[in-house]
Amino acid sequence: MYTKKKLLAALLASALAAGMLPASACAASTSYTTSNATLIRFTDAAAKASGKYTGYEIDGTDVSITAAGTYVFSGDCDNGSITVKKGVTGVTIVLRSDAHQ
C-alpha cells in the first residue's frame, strides 16, 4: 500500500511539473528503440545503466541526466530520483513497467 501511495504522489508531482513545461516538451511518443537508448534499472540498493549514452550520473538510486538522449527506466525503488539538469534539452524519458520487459 505504501509503495502505491508513493507512486501516486510521484505521478501527481510529475503531472504538476509537466503542466509548467511547453507542450513540445511533453509530447508522448511510442516510437523509441532500446538500441538507441540508455537503459537504467532501479533496485532499492542502486540504479544501474547500460546502453548508448553517457550523459548521466548515478549516485546510489539518484540518477541525473546531463545530456540529450533517450533514457528508459525500469525496476522498483522506494527512495530514488530522476533529475534532468537545468538547461539540458533533447531528453526523452520512458518509464517502462517490469511486466513489459
C-alpha positions as CSV (number, residue, x, y, z in Angstrom):
1,M,0.0,0.0,0.0
2,Y,2.9,2.4,0.9
3,T,4.5,1.9,-2.5
4,K,1.2,2.6,-4.3
5,K,0.8,5.9,-2.4
6,K,4.4,6.8,-3.2
7,L,3.9,6.0,-6.9
8,L,0.7,8.1,-6.9
9,A,2.5,11.0,-5.3
10,A,5.3,10.8,-7.8
11,L,2.8,10.7,-10.7
12,L,0.9,13.7,-9.4
13,A,4.2,15.7,-8.9
14,S,5.2,14.8,-12.5
15,A,1.9,15.9,-13.9
16,L,2.2,19.2,-12.0
17,A,5.7,19.7,-13.3
18,A,4.6,18.8,-16.8
19,G,1.9,21.5,-16.7
20,M,4.7,24.1,-16.4
21,L,6.5,22.9,-19.5
22,P,5.9,23.9,-23.1
23,A,3.6,21.4,-24.9
24,S,6.5,20.3,-27.1
25,A,8.4,19.1,-24.1
26,C,5.6,16.8,-23.0
27,A,4.9,15.2,-26.4
28,A,4.2,11.5,-25.9
29,S,5.8,9.1,-28.3
30,T,5.7,5.3,-28.6
31,S,8.5,5.3,-31.2
32,Y,11.7,4.6,-29.4
33,T,14.0,1.6,-29.6
34,T,16.2,0.3,-26.9
35,S,19.1,0.1,-29.3
36,N,19.2,3.9,-29.4
37,A,18.6,4.4,-25.6
38,T,20.3,4.1,-22.3
39,L,18.5,1.5,-20.1
40,I,18.5,2.3,-16.4
41,R,17.2,-0.2,-13.9
42,F,16.3,0.7,-10.4
43,T,16.5,-1.6,-7.3
44,D,16.2,-0.5,-3.7
45,A,20.1,-0.7,-3.5
46,A,21.1,1.1,-6.7
47,A,20.4,2.2,-10.2
48,K,22.5,0.6,-13.0
49,A,22.8,1.7,-16.6
50,S,23.7,0.2,-19.9
51,G,23.3,1.5,-23.4
52,K,24.3,4.1,-25.9
53,Y,24.5,7.4,-24.0
54,T,26.9,8.5,-21.3
55,G,25.1,11.7,-20.4
56,Y,24.0,10.6,-16.9
57,E,25.4,10.4,-13.4
58,I,24.3,7.8,-10.9
59,D,24.7,8.1,-7.1
60,G,23.1,5.1,-5.5
61,T,19.4,5.4,-6.5
62,D,19.6,9.0,-7.7
63,V,20.0,9.5,-11.4
64,S,20.9,12.9,-13.0
65,I,20.6,13.2,-16.8
66,T,23.2,15.6,-18.1
67,A,22.9,15.3,-21.9
68,A,20.4,14.7,-24.6
69,G,19.2,11.2,-25.4
70,T,16.6,8.5,-24.7
71,Y,16.6,7.0,-21.2
72,V,14.4,4.0,-20.4
73,F,13.8,3.5,-16.7
74,S,12.5,0.3,-15.2
75,G,12.6,-1.6,-11.9
76,D,11.4,-0.8,-8.4
77,C,12.8,1.6,-5.9
78,D,11.3,3.1,-2.8
79,N,13.6,6.0,-2.5
80,G,15.1,7.0,-5.8
81,S,15.0,10.0,-8.1
82,I,15.4,11.1,-11.7
83,T,16.6,14.6,-12.4
84,V,17.3,16.4,-15.7
85,K,19.9,19.0,-15.2
86,K,18.8,22.6,-15.9
87,G,19.4,23.7,-19.5
88,V,19.6,20.1,-20.9
89,T,17.3,19.7,-23.9
90,G,16.5,16.8,-26.2
91,V,15.8,14.3,-23.4
92,T,13.2,11.5,-23.8
93,I,12.3,9.6,-20.6
94,V,10.5,6.4,-20.9
95,L,9.0,4.8,-17.7
96,R,8.7,1.1,-18.5
97,S,6.8,-1.4,-16.4
98,D,8.7,-4.5,-15.5
99,A,5.8,-6.5,-16.9
100,H,6.8,-5.4,-20.4
101,Q,10.4,-6.4,-20.3
